């Protein structure tokens, strides 16, 4: 791909009823988070958004870009043929300021989840003394994209939480813990509240595919 400097029209939602519009010139190989940085540094220092890793591993920059939940740091400017970009905060969360939302409602529901899993890579490799298995982090980066995309906005514990429960059930050996996890998933606001839109899986940036885990929980429930 040949790098080009192009002019982009970027609209950022500042509150429920208004957008701030900016025209900037950027290298088309850069990302939406780079564009936000450019706007904040050179045009309007008051805009607020979250960012950290800039390579798709932390999830903090998740927002809605042209009507789809994306990680701003993994959304490249050359994807927009008309050079028009509309950036909005995630839905289903309380807005703190501009693109910054409070995801604590999701995080609190994930309480008790573990973050490590046995790695599927190198299982047959020789391990150092004292190392039984190679471990890695779970795929979910807790960005909130799946919760935002989910059209079920009533009393529902959400796709992120259900995916986490399914993963925990697969890792746990304590039957009491497994029973508690199942009870949580099989309440009225659990798997039965999912309407099977599966938008959660379509927007997940790390291929967790929450819809797959919800279906797996349904299978477990049917066998109970």
ABEGO torsion letter per residue (X at the ends): XBBBBBBBBBBBBABAABBBBBBBBBBAABBAAAAAAAAAAAABAABBBBBAAGAGAAGAABBBBGGBBBBAAABBAAABAAGBBBBBBBBGBBBABEABBBAAAAAAAABGBBABBBBABGAABBBBBGBABBBBBBABAGAGAAAAABABABBBAEAAAAAAAAAAAAABABAAAAAAAAAAAABAABAAABAGAGAAAAABAAGAGAAAAAAAAAAAAAAX
